[in-house]
Amino acid sequence: MLSACFDAMEIEAIINEAADEADDFLSGMDSVAEARAMIKEHLQDHHPELEADEIDEVTSGVLSVLREEGSFDHGAGVGDTWDDAEAREQ
């Protein structure tokens, strides 16, 4: 659920911005769990105006973009996989 402060277009812009910057702040990360934590930290540092539910929404959006780009494909079979990580979240 979005707060009154941000509309869907603004959230999408933050997702795209964070996904574009992810190569810098996720360098060397192989697991989804590590990436999720680092994305949340990045958002808290760079977008302190976001509320907790917005940070969760943006984090999920960034992970979706990275998944589509194949960012974690090199780690398949080692550590967290996308399917395992998503199953644990539910």
Secondary structure, DSSP 8 states (H G I E B T S, - for coil): ---TT--HHHHHHHHHHHHHHHHHHTTT--SHHHHHHHHHHHHHHH-TTS-HHHHHHHHHHHHHHHHHHTTTGGGTTSS--HHHHHHHH-
